[in-house]
Amino acid sequence: MDARGPAGGMPRRAFLAATLGGLAVTLAACTDGGPTPTPTPTRTPAPSPSPSAGGVPAPEAFLRSRWSRDPFTRGAFSFDAVGSTPELRTSLADPIADRLVIAGEGTSADAPGTVHGAYAEGVRAARTIADLADEGDRIAVIGAGIAGLAAARTLADAGYDVVVVEAGTTLGGRLRTVEDDAFGGPVVLGSVFASDGAELRPILAQAGVATRPFAPVIEVRTPDGTVVESSAAGWDAIATAQEWAAGNSADVSLTNALIRSGAVPISGEPGADGLSPRDWLRNAISTGVEPTTGAAPTRVSAQRFDPDLVWRPTSRVVSGWTALIDRLADGLAIAGSSVVTNITVGDEGVGLRLDTGESLRMQRVIVTASVGVLKTDTITFDPPLPLLHQRAISVLGMGASDVVWLAFDEPFWRADAAGSPDDAAEDANGSTDEPAAAADGEVAATTDTDANVFTLVGATPTVAAWLDVGVDPRRPILLGILAAEHARRIAELDDADALAAILAALEPFAAP
Ligand SMILES: Cc1cc2nc3c(=O)[nH]c(=O)nc-3n(C[C@H](O)[C@H](O)[C@H](O)COP(=O)(O)OP(=O)(O)OC[C@H]3O[C@@H](n4cnc5c(N)ncnc54)[C@H](O)[C@@H]3O)c2cc1C
């Protein structure tokens, strides 16, 4: 937290009063922990150098997110639960009484659950409100994630008087980035990928957010560490289920469609490698469906699930999101540590009540709290939201996903322990730019055939996938992605128990 933020010593009430008095006071983007209720990054104390059970060495550092426990997020991203449609998301974005607009990744019909979808929705909401606003209107934006900051930036640049009200003590919401020397730089605790929305790319470039191409090369292992050839049997079963579901007027869950299409029961007869089509279906669900949606197939819409989103080539953010968040927030009036508990929409304007008991009067408001938060009574609306908005909030799902970062002495999981599979760094325009470590030859040359995603078949994995994201061979780094109920379960554990469960999940990848 830098001196501009409330952690610089300004008590919350004074900070808010100063902001509302017209001072442009901002929070620092992301950086250190503070009293934030967010996915508190947690570090284990320096682990013992002795190897842990199963041949996995003790990590040098451990960081994780716990998004499902964050009261101001309540999960990682929205997903299409049974009955969801793009129209439902559009209806959630409809202006209410010409004064209130909801925005964020959850309202994006084109790119829900993504960074670029959230950004575009923030800009869209700002334009909608600007069309409705009168000159001199004061506009509140609830939430300083990317949607809220994009909305506030757009309105401020158009000359409106804007105040951003953020519950946490840092900016960026689900793009939270922390600096940690043990990992050699920024550690992203939310979206580690820069989804490729055309609108976002130039903005990433202007802000100087560095990315690397990430072309997934997946290695699948059995619990005893044997590397096996992937089989399409699981995805074939899901395709059969989705074809069946597409012909139905009523949506059903993926599980239901698997059963009713006849794709399940699926053979449990092991092949020569000891694996059955049932094992491969479980692999497709736990390492594909669940990390993509954050939900179990019992909840995911069979009609809406898009298998093309699973492990497709993308870009990974290597510099963290801080530069983008700082750029969007520059000069904005932002009240931090301020939880909006009630929004009252009347003929004359909008009243906001905060958890401090303070009230604000504005003319318009944009609400960017997640679908997960809107499902709770964290914010009450008076009058209640229109029925179509309530329906959208109730039908859309909020998925769970967490990241776990582990730094090791040796890249024990790599076939060639000296190299990193990451390609050269790519700037936001897509050109490549070797990082400093590579320029002096410290990062080994990479090939397209190096595995950089590791998954398990033959058992249900606690960690859906391990990504090899080490940029420096001297500090090999694994990024684990947890999803659905596994993410929720591990998020409930204390650090010691969580780390034990996570290291146990790595055992197949430590086998020779
Ligand atoms: C683990 C993980 C992996 C992801 N992977 C990807 C990926 O691969 N690709 C991709 O494109 N996207 C990914 N995402 C999703 C992406 O990060 C989000 O879609 C995007 O950041 C959401 O931005 P937002 O502004 O809509 O919401 P948020 O970032 O949630 O911002 C909302 C803000 O509102 C604040 N708030 C909530 N309630 C209140 C209140 N009552 N009063 C005041 N403030 C409040 C919150 O504190 C928060 O700061 C991932 C997210 C996570 C967590």
The ligand as an SDF file (V2000), in Angstrom:
LIG
                    3D

 53 58  0  0  0  0  0  0  0  0999 V2000
   -9.1130  -17.6510   -9.8570 C   0  0  0  0  0  0  0  0  0  0  0  0
   -9.6550  -16.8480  -11.0230 C   0  0  0  0  0  0  0  0  0  0  0  0
   -9.3200  -17.2120  -12.3140 C   0  0  0  0  0  0  0  0  0  0  0  0
   -9.7970  -16.4640  -13.4010 C   0  0  0  0  0  0  0  0  0  0  0  0
   -9.4110  -16.8060  -14.6670 N   0  0  0  0  0  0  0  0  0  0  0  0
   -9.7500  -16.0100  -15.7090 C   0  0  0  0  0  0  0  0  0  0  0  0
   -9.2170  -16.2410  -17.0140 C   0  0  0  0  0  0  0  0  0  0  0  0
   -8.4740  -17.1920  -17.2390 O   0  0  0  0  0  0  0  0  0  0  0  0
   -9.5510  -15.3820  -18.0120 N   0  0  0  0  0  0  0  0  0  0  0  0
  -10.3600  -14.3110  -17.7900 C   0  0  0  0  0  0  0  0  0  0  0  0
  -10.5900  -13.5220  -18.7150 O   0  0  0  0  0  0  0  0  0  0  0  0
  -10.8960  -14.0720  -16.5700 N   0  0  0  0  0  0  0  0  0  0  0  0
  -10.6170  -14.8980  -15.5330 C   0  0  0  0  0  0  0  0  0  0  0  0
  -11.1240  -14.6570  -14.2880 N   0  0  0  0  0  0  0  0  0  0  0  0
  -12.2480  -13.7080  -14.1500 C   0  0  0  0  0  0  0  0  0  0  0  0
  -11.8470  -12.2400  -14.0760 C   0  0  0  0  0  0  0  0  0  0  0  0
  -10.8450  -12.0610  -13.1170 O   0  0  0  0  0  0  0  0  0  0  0  0
  -13.1210  -11.4830  -13.6940 C   0  0  0  0  0  0  0  0  0  0  0  0
  -14.1020  -11.7260  -14.6880 O   0  0  0  0  0  0  0  0  0  0  0  0
  -12.9520   -9.9700  -13.5840 C   0  0  0  0  0  0  0  0  0  0  0  0
  -11.7820   -9.6260  -12.8930 O   0  0  0  0  0  0  0  0  0  0  0  0
  -14.1820   -9.4300  -12.8610 C   0  0  0  0  0  0  0  0  0  0  0  0
  -14.1100   -8.0320  -12.7470 O   0  0  0  0  0  0  0  0  0  0  0  0
  -15.3410   -7.2170  -12.1590 P   0  0  0  0  0  0  0  0  0  0  0  0
  -14.9360   -5.8020  -12.1110 O   0  0  0  0  0  0  0  0  0  0  0  0
  -16.5850   -7.5920  -12.8800 O   0  0  0  0  0  0  0  0  0  0  0  0
  -15.5750   -7.7710  -10.6710 O   0  0  0  0  0  0  0  0  0  0  0  0
  -14.6370   -7.6680   -9.3770 P   0  0  0  0  0  0  0  0  0  0  0  0
  -13.2180   -7.7690   -9.7380 O   0  0  0  0  0  0  0  0  0  0  0  0
  -15.1820   -8.6820   -8.4270 O   0  0  0  0  0  0  0  0  0  0  0  0
  -14.9180   -6.2080   -8.8210 O   0  0  0  0  0  0  0  0  0  0  0  0
  -16.0270   -5.9110   -8.0010 C   0  0  0  0  0  0  0  0  0  0  0  0
  -15.5550   -5.0680   -6.8490 C   0  0  0  0  0  0  0  0  0  0  0  0
  -16.7110   -4.7140   -6.0680 O   0  0  0  0  0  0  0  0  0  0  0  0
  -16.3430   -4.6960   -4.7130 C   0  0  0  0  0  0  0  0  0  0  0  0
  -17.5710   -4.8480   -3.9230 N   0  0  0  0  0  0  0  0  0  0  0  0
  -18.3760   -5.9370   -3.8360 C   0  0  0  0  0  0  0  0  0  0  0  0
  -19.4040   -5.6870   -2.9990 N   0  0  0  0  0  0  0  0  0  0  0  0
  -19.2530   -4.4170   -2.5750 C   0  0  0  0  0  0  0  0  0  0  0  0
  -20.0030   -3.5840   -1.6780 C   0  0  0  0  0  0  0  0  0  0  0  0
  -21.1060   -4.0300   -1.0660 N   0  0  0  0  0  0  0  0  0  0  0  0
  -19.5730   -2.3130   -1.4350 N   0  0  0  0  0  0  0  0  0  0  0  0
  -18.4440   -1.8620   -2.0590 C   0  0  0  0  0  0  0  0  0  0  0  0
  -17.7010   -2.5990   -2.8880 N   0  0  0  0  0  0  0  0  0  0  0  0
  -18.1010   -3.8620   -3.1460 C   0  0  0  0  0  0  0  0  0  0  0  0
  -15.3890   -5.8670   -4.5820 C   0  0  0  0  0  0  0  0  0  0  0  0
  -14.5720   -5.7460   -3.4250 O   0  0  0  0  0  0  0  0  0  0  0  0
  -14.6120   -5.7910   -5.8910 C   0  0  0  0  0  0  0  0  0  0  0  0
  -13.4210   -5.0420   -5.7460 O   0  0  0  0  0  0  0  0  0  0  0  0
  -10.6590  -15.3570  -13.1760 C   0  0  0  0  0  0  0  0  0  0  0  0
  -10.9960  -15.0040  -11.8710 C   0  0  0  0  0  0  0  0  0  0  0  0
  -10.4930  -15.7410  -10.8040 C   0  0  0  0  0  0  0  0  0  0  0  0
  -10.8550  -15.3140   -9.3980 C   0  0  0  0  0  0  0  0  0  0  0  0
  1  2  1  0
  2  3  1  0
  2 52  2  0
  3  4  2  0
  4  5  1  0
  4 50  1  0
  5  6  2  0
  6  7  1  0
  6 13  1  0
  7  8  2  0
  7  9  1  0
  9 10  1  0
 10 11  2  0
 10 12  1  0
 12 13  2  0
 13 14  1  0
 14 15  1  0
 14 50  1  0
 15 16  1  0
 16 17  1  0
 16 18  1  0
 18 19  1  0
 18 20  1  0
 20 21  1  0
 20 22  1  0
 22 23  1  0
 23 24  1  0
 24 25  2  0
 24 26  1  0
 24 27  1  0
 27 28  1  0
 28 29  2  0
 28 30  1  0
 28 31  1  0
 31 32  1  0
 32 33  1  0
 33 34  1  0
 33 48  1  0
 34 35  1  0
 35 36  1  0
 35 46  1  0
 36 37  1  0
 36 45  1  0
 37 38  2  0
 38 39  1  0
 39 40  1  0
 39 45  2  0
 40 41  1  0
 40 42  2  0
 42 43  1  0
 43 44  2  0
 44 45  1  0
 46 47  1  0
 46 48  1  0
 48 49  1  0
 50 51  2  0
 51 52  1  0
 52 53  1  0
M  END
$$$$
